[in-house]
Amino acid sequence: MIVIGIDPHKSTHTATAVDPVTNTDLGSIRIEATLADYKKLLTWARTWPTRKWAIENADGLGHHLAQWLLVLGELVLDVPATATARVRHLSRGGRRKNDRIDAAAAACVAALQGDARPVAPEGPTDALALLDERRTNLCNTRTRIANQLHALLRQVLAGGAPTSLTAAAATALLRGFRARSEVDRIRVGLCRDPIADIRRLDHQLAANEQQMSRALDEHGTRLREVDGIGPVTAARLIGRTGRASRFPTAAAYANYNGSAPVQIASADTDRHRLSRYGDRQLNSALYMIAMVQVRMPASAGRAYYNKKIEEGKSPRAATRSLKRHLSDHVWRIMLADEKRSPRQPEKEFDRAA
């Protein structure tokens, strides 16, 4: 089977066909990132009836082409950019780099099956990732506007406004204020726009949470049965994790989300320190779940936390242990959900290959 490597860019894509047995470059083509040229690329690829595609960064610049090929029934692999860089560095030519070499490197990695993974069609997981990203942007925007409103209210009212500021609370505060100068009247007028923006963003956040709930119902996950996991947290966990089966073990998932401690060992010294790596959004979600469970006396998380305290751990160390424990628990639930789901793209890929 011939492997066709793709080096994608924003406006152009370069494809190189490689024979995985001899590692021979069989030809290359450069196309524009348009549907018309996608068809031209597929016509060129039909020279090799048995083929599979290796796209560098198929979740990024190669996303559109990868999904287009999947719809047509092609076999598509995702190759990390770091893996193609490694192949390019170790191959002949040393520091040479161009699109054709990058495409060939992606094909070589896919042929060896070292770092490549099958690309799955988009589904509920991708919808949850989009909704989570949108919610993050909405929350950041609301925080920025609320800070602006706080600054204005601090100049208008003695002591400013409470920390947890809502549009209704800000309106009530201004209703009792009497402007004594033209500057104060301008300040009050300027407060109306951020109040309206906050009210609008609150409605959008509520609608976003409802969309998440519907997508989670479609996904069929059991994460919401865990104490401390609501629709927003469940959507973040699933959306940012993707397919749970891409992590071979619970430890691999913990390393990915940063809940696994980092070992520091040298000579007779062997200790572990807090990891600052991994997906910090996932890490934050696990921390919030841990804190909610610690505050629930009857929860399993509280029992685990108390056990670690009795073993002599500090409250902070016990919380970290609970977060690591929750990472394993959440991964197992997502893995079980994936196995129960009728859509199992990786098995379909194995059968087709």
Backbone torsions as a table, in degrees:
resi	resn	phi	psi	omega
1	MET	NA	128.9	179.3
2	ILE	-79.1	141.8	177.0
3	VAL	-108.2	127.4	178.6
4	ILE	-107.0	110.8	179.6
5	GLY	-87.4	142.5	-179.5
6	ILE	-122.7	127.1	171.3
7	ASP	-106.2	100.3	-173.8
8	PRO	-88.0	143.7	170.8
9	HIS	-130.0	174.8	-175.1
10	LYS	-61.6	-42.4	-174.7
11	SER	-110.4	-17.3	-179.4
12	THR	-137.0	156.1	174.0
13	HIS	-130.1	140.2	176.4
14	THR	-116.2	128.7	-180.0
15	ALA	-115.2	138.7	176.9
16	THR	-132.3	127.9	178.5
17	ALA	-91.6	132.5	-176.7
18	VAL	-129.8	134.8	172.7
19	ASP	-81.8	114.3	-175.4
20	PRO	-67.5	-18.8	-179.7
21	VAL	-76.6	-46.1	-176.7
22	THR	-104.3	-6.7	-176.5
23	ASN	61.0	31.5	-177.2
24	THR	-89.7	135.4	175.1
25	ASP	-76.6	115.7	-175.4
26	LEU	-96.0	-5.8	-179.6
27	GLY	147.3	161.4	-177.4
28	SER	-143.9	154.8	177.9
29	ILE	-146.0	144.0	178.0
30	ARG	-118.1	129.8	-177.2
31	ILE	-128.9	161.5	171.0
32	GLU	-80.8	152.8	179.9
33	ALA	-80.9	68.8	179.0
34	THR	-134.4	158.9	179.6
35	LEU	-63.1	-36.1	179.1
36	ALA	-62.0	-42.5	179.8
37	ASP	-76.4	-25.5	172.9
38	TYR	-58.4	-43.5	179.1
39	LYS	-64.6	-37.6	176.6
40	LYS	-63.2	-40.7	178.1
41	LEU	-63.1	-43.5	-178.9
42	LEU	-66.7	-37.5	176.2
43	THR	-62.0	-42.7	176.8
44	TRP	-62.6	-40.3	-176.5
45	ALA	-71.2	-20.9	-178.4
46	ARG	-69.8	-3.3	171.3
47	THR	-59.1	-30.1	-179.8
48	TRP	-113.7	101.6	-175.1
49	PRO	-59.1	-38.5	177.7
50	THR	-101.9	114.3	-174.2
51	ARG	-152.0	159.7	167.5
52	LYS	-142.3	156.9	-173.0
53	TRP	-107.7	136.1	175.8
54	ALA	-120.0	107.1	-175.1
55	ILE	-106.6	123.4	176.8
56	GLU	-70.4	127.0	179.2
57	ASN	56.5	59.5	-177.7
58	ALA	-69.3	-12.1	175.6
59	ASP	-93.1	-3.7	-178.6
60	GLY	-114.3	-111.6	-177.6
61	LEU	-66.1	-22.4	179.4
62	GLY	-94.4	8.7	-173.9
63	HIS	-62.3	-47.6	-174.6
64	HIS	-64.7	-44.9	179.0
65	LEU	-64.5	-41.4	-178.8
66	ALA	-61.5	-44.9	-180.0
67	GLN	-67.8	-35.4	178.0
68	TRP	-63.8	-41.5	178.7
69	LEU	-68.1	-37.6	179.5
70	LEU	-62.7	-39.7	179.0
71	VAL	-60.1	-32.5	-179.3
72	LEU	-85.7	4.0	176.5
73	GLY	85.8	14.8	179.1
74	GLU	-80.4	157.0	175.8
75	LEU	-90.5	121.2	-173.2
76	VAL	-125.8	132.2	176.1
77	LEU	-115.8	147.5	174.6
78	ASP	-102.8	128.8	-179.7
79	VAL	-118.5	123.9	178.3
80	PRO	-63.5	146.2	179.4
81	ALA	-62.0	-33.0	179.2
82	THR	-64.9	-33.2	-179.8
83	ALA	-70.4	-41.7	178.3
84	THR	-66.8	-34.4	177.9
85	ALA	-64.4	-38.1	179.6
86	ARG	-65.4	-44.8	179.5
87	VAL	-63.0	-43.1	-179.2
88	ARG	-63.4	-38.9	-177.8
89	HIS	-69.1	-35.7	-176.3
90	LEU	-86.4	-12.6	-178.5
91	SER	-84.6	173.6	177.4
92	ARG	-65.1	146.0	-179.9
93	GLY	109.0	-14.7	174.5
94	GLY	58.2	-106.7	-172.0
95	ARG	-92.5	5.2	179.8
96	ARG	-65.4	144.4	-179.6
97	LYS	-152.1	124.6	168.5
98	ASN	-151.7	175.4	-174.5
99	ASP	-63.7	-36.8	-179.2
100	ARG	-66.8	-40.9	177.6
101	ILE	-65.3	-41.5	178.9
102	ASP	-62.6	-42.1	179.2
103	ALA	-64.3	-41.4	178.1
104	ALA	-65.3	-38.4	178.7
105	ALA	-63.6	-40.8	177.4
106	ALA	-61.6	-41.1	179.5
107	ALA	-65.1	-39.9	-179.6
108	CYS	-64.4	-42.9	178.6
109	VAL	-62.4	-42.5	179.9
110	ALA	-64.3	-39.8	-179.1
111	ALA	-64.0	-38.5	179.2
112	LEU	-77.3	-14.9	-178.7
113	GLN	57.5	32.2	-179.8
114	GLY	-78.7	-56.9	-176.9
115	ASP	-118.1	-2.3	-177.2
116	ALA	-76.9	150.4	175.9
117	ARG	-137.3	148.4	179.7
118	PRO	-66.5	140.9	176.7
119	VAL	-88.3	131.6	-179.2
120	ALA	-100.2	149.8	174.1
121	PRO	-61.5	152.9	-179.3
122	GLU	-67.0	146.7	-178.7
123	GLY	-155.6	-156.8	-178.7
124	PRO	-57.3	-33.7	179.5
125	THR	-62.3	-42.6	178.9
126	ASP	-67.7	-35.6	177.2
127	ALA	-63.9	-40.6	178.7
128	LEU	-66.7	-36.2	177.3
129	ALA	-64.1	-41.0	178.4
130	LEU	-65.6	-42.9	179.5
131	LEU	-65.6	-37.4	178.2
132	ASP	-66.5	-41.5	178.3
133	GLU	-64.0	-41.2	177.9
134	ARG	-62.9	-40.8	179.7
135	ARG	-65.1	-39.7	177.6
136	THR	-60.3	-44.4	178.5
137	ASN	-64.0	-41.3	178.7
138	LEU	-63.7	-42.9	179.7
139	CYS	-64.3	-41.8	178.9
140	ASN	-63.8	-41.0	178.7
141	THR	-65.5	-42.9	179.2
142	ARG	-63.0	-41.7	178.9
143	THR	-61.7	-43.3	-179.8
144	ARG	-63.6	-43.7	-179.5
145	ILE	-69.0	-38.8	177.8
146	ALA	-62.5	-37.1	177.0
147	ASN	-64.2	-40.5	177.0
148	GLN	-63.1	-41.8	179.0
149	LEU	-65.6	-40.1	177.0
150	HIS	-59.3	-42.8	-179.2
151	ALA	-62.3	-40.4	179.1
152	LEU	-68.4	-43.5	-178.3
153	LEU	-67.7	-29.9	178.0
154	ARG	-65.6	-29.8	177.7
155	GLN	-81.6	-22.0	-177.5
156	VAL	-92.6	-41.7	-174.1
157	LEU	-113.3	142.3	176.1
158	ALA	-66.1	125.0	-179.1
159	GLY	84.6	-6.7	178.2
160	GLY	71.2	-154.5	-176.8
161	ALA	-112.0	159.7	176.6
162	PRO	-59.1	157.0	-177.1
163	THR	-61.9	-48.6	178.6
164	SER	-82.6	93.3	-172.9
165	LEU	-104.0	126.3	174.3
166	THR	-111.0	166.6	179.0
167	ALA	-63.1	-40.0	179.9
168	ALA	-65.5	-41.2	-179.9
169	ALA	-66.1	-41.3	179.1
170	ALA	-64.9	-39.7	177.8
171	THR	-62.9	-41.7	179.3
172	ALA	-65.3	-37.9	178.7
173	LEU	-64.8	-42.6	-178.3
174	LEU	-73.1	-25.1	-178.5
175	ARG	-64.5	-32.3	-179.3
176	GLY	-90.9	3.6	-178.0
177	PHE	-94.7	139.2	177.2
178	ARG	-116.9	113.9	-178.9
179	ALA	-69.1	134.7	-179.0
180	ARG	-111.0	-1.2	178.9
181	SER	-148.8	166.7	178.8
182	GLU	-64.6	-35.4	179.4
183	VAL	-64.3	-41.2	178.6
184	ASP	-65.0	-37.6	178.0
185	ARG	-64.1	-37.7	177.2
186	ILE	-66.6	-40.6	178.8
187	ARG	-61.5	-44.9	179.3
188	VAL	-62.6	-40.4	177.4
189	GLY	-63.4	-38.6	179.3
190	LEU	-69.1	-22.7	179.5
191	CYS	-72.1	-23.0	-174.5
192	ARG	-66.1	-39.4	-179.0
193	ASP	-64.3	-50.8	178.2
194	PRO	-63.4	-32.2	176.8
195	ILE	-63.4	-44.6	178.1
196	ALA	-63.8	-38.3	178.8
197	ASP	-65.0	-41.5	-179.9
198	ILE	-65.0	-41.8	178.5
199	ARG	-61.7	-42.6	178.8
200	ARG	-65.0	-43.1	-179.7
201	LEU	-66.1	-36.1	177.2
202	ASP	-62.4	-40.0	176.7
203	HIS	-64.8	-41.0	-179.9
204	GLN	-66.6	-37.2	178.0
205	LEU	-66.6	-39.1	177.4
206	ALA	-64.8	-41.9	178.2
207	ALA	-65.4	-37.9	178.0
208	ASN	-61.5	-41.8	179.3
209	GLU	-65.7	-37.5	176.9
210	GLN	-64.4	-40.3	176.6
211	GLN	-62.5	-40.1	178.0
212	MET	-61.4	-42.9	-179.6
213	SER	-61.9	-42.4	179.0
214	ARG	-65.0	-41.9	179.1
215	ALA	-65.8	-36.3	177.9
216	LEU	-68.1	-36.3	175.8
217	ASP	-63.0	-40.3	177.9
218	GLU	-66.3	-38.3	-179.9
219	HIS	-68.4	-35.1	179.3
220	GLY	80.0	24.2	-177.5
221	THR	-73.7	153.7	176.0
222	ARG	-105.4	12.8	-178.3
223	LEU	-62.0	-33.1	-177.1
224	ARG	-69.6	-8.6	175.5
225	GLU	-79.1	-13.7	179.6
226	VAL	-81.6	136.7	177.9
227	ASP	-58.4	131.3	176.8
228	GLY	91.6	-1.8	180.0
229	ILE	-112.3	111.3	174.6
230	GLY	-104.8	-170.1	-178.1
231	PRO	-59.5	-42.2	-176.7
232	VAL	-66.0	-46.1	-179.6
233	THR	-67.7	-40.3	179.1
234	ALA	-63.3	-40.8	178.9
235	ALA	-63.6	-39.5	178.5
236	ARG	-66.1	-43.6	-178.8
237	LEU	-61.8	-46.9	-177.5
238	ILE	-72.8	-44.0	-176.8
239	GLY	-63.3	-40.2	-177.2
240	ARG	-86.4	-17.8	177.8
241	THR	-84.9	-38.6	-174.9
242	GLY	75.7	-139.8	177.8
243	ARG	-76.1	120.6	-179.3
244	ALA	-64.8	-28.3	-177.2
245	SER	-70.4	-11.3	177.7
246	ARG	-73.4	-10.3	174.3
247	PHE	-100.9	117.8	-174.1
248	PRO	-65.4	-29.3	-178.3
249	THR	-140.2	166.3	175.6
250	ALA	-64.6	-32.4	178.8
251	ALA	-65.4	-37.3	178.1
252	ALA	-64.3	-39.1	178.0
253	TYR	-67.8	-40.2	178.1
254	ALA	-63.4	-36.3	176.8
255	ASN	-67.4	-35.6	179.9
256	TYR	-67.2	-40.5	-178.0
257	ASN	-91.3	0.2	174.3
258	GLY	81.5	10.4	178.9
259	SER	-86.7	-12.3	177.7
260	ALA	-82.3	129.9	178.9
261	PRO	-68.2	155.9	-179.4
262	VAL	-95.6	125.9	179.9
263	GLN	-80.0	132.0	175.1
264	ILE	-120.6	103.5	-176.2
265	ALA	-128.7	132.1	176.5
266	SER	-157.0	124.5	-178.4
267	ALA	55.3	-121.1	-177.1
268	ASP	-90.6	1.0	-178.8
269	THR	-96.7	129.1	178.6
270	ASP	-145.2	110.0	-179.5
271	ARG	-144.5	171.8	178.9
272	HIS	-126.6	141.1	178.9
273	ARG	-126.4	165.1	-179.1
274	LEU	-64.3	134.1	178.4
275	SER	-82.9	133.6	175.1
276	ARG	-105.3	10.4	-176.9
277	TYR	-103.3	-172.8	178.5
278	GLY	84.3	-178.7	179.9
279	ASP	-74.5	109.1	-174.7
280	ARG	-72.7	-25.0	176.5
281	GLN	-68.9	-43.0	175.5
282	LEU	-64.0	-41.9	179.7
283	ASN	-60.4	-41.9	178.8
284	SER	-64.2	-40.2	178.8
285	ALA	-62.7	-42.9	178.4
286	LEU	-64.8	-36.6	179.0
287	TYR	-65.4	-42.0	179.0
288	MET	-63.6	-40.8	177.7
289	ILE	-62.0	-44.2	179.9
290	ALA	-60.6	-44.1	-177.9
291	MET	-67.0	-37.7	177.5
292	VAL	-64.3	-43.5	-178.4
293	GLN	-68.7	-34.8	177.6
294	VAL	-63.1	-32.9	-179.6
295	ARG	-82.6	-3.4	179.3
296	MET	-104.9	105.6	-174.0
297	PRO	-57.0	-31.9	-174.9
298	ALA	-94.9	4.4	-175.7
299	SER	-81.0	157.5	176.8
300	ALA	-66.3	-33.1	178.8
301	GLY	-64.9	-38.6	178.0
302	ARG	-65.1	-39.6	177.8
303	ALA	-63.4	-41.2	178.3
304	TYR	-65.9	-40.3	178.8
305	TYR	-62.2	-45.7	179.5
306	ASN	-62.7	-37.2	178.7
307	LYS	-61.4	-42.5	179.7
308	LYS	-68.3	-34.7	177.0
309	ILE	-65.0	-41.1	178.5
310	GLU	-65.5	-26.6	177.6
311	GLU	-77.3	-3.9	176.9
312	GLY	102.6	5.0	179.3
313	LYS	-77.2	151.1	174.7
314	SER	-73.0	160.6	178.2
315	PRO	-55.5	-38.8	179.6
316	ARG	-67.0	-42.9	178.4
317	ALA	-66.6	-36.3	178.1
318	ALA	-65.9	-37.5	177.5
319	THR	-65.3	-40.5	177.4
320	ARG	-63.8	-40.2	177.6
321	SER	-63.3	-40.8	178.5
322	LEU	-64.2	-40.2	179.0
323	LYS	-62.6	-40.6	177.1
324	ARG	-65.3	-40.0	178.3
325	HIS	-64.5	-41.6	178.9
326	LEU	-65.8	-34.5	177.1
327	SER	-58.6	-45.5	178.1
328	ASP	-62.8	-44.3	-177.4
329	HIS	-63.7	-45.3	-179.4
330	VAL	-64.7	-41.2	179.8
331	TRP	-62.6	-41.8	-179.8
332	ARG	-65.5	-38.4	178.6
333	ILE	-65.0	-46.6	-179.9
334	MET	-64.0	-36.1	177.9
335	LEU	-66.3	-42.1	178.2
336	ALA	-66.0	-39.4	177.0
337	ASP	-61.1	-40.8	-179.0
338	GLU	-66.0	-38.4	-179.9
339	LYS	-70.3	-31.4	178.7
340	ARG	-77.4	-20.8	-176.7
341	SER	-70.2	140.8	177.5
342	PRO	-68.2	-18.1	-179.9
343	ARG	-94.9	111.2	176.5
344	GLN	-129.7	79.8	-172.2
345	PRO	-61.8	-31.4	-177.0
346	GLU	-69.2	-31.3	177.3
347	LYS	-74.0	-37.6	176.2
348	GLU	-61.5	-37.2	179.1
349	PHE	-65.0	-43.5	-178.2
350	ASP	-62.9	-40.4	-179.0
351	ARG	-66.6	-40.9	-178.2
352	ALA	-68.9	-33.2	-179.0
353	ALA	-71.5	NA	NA
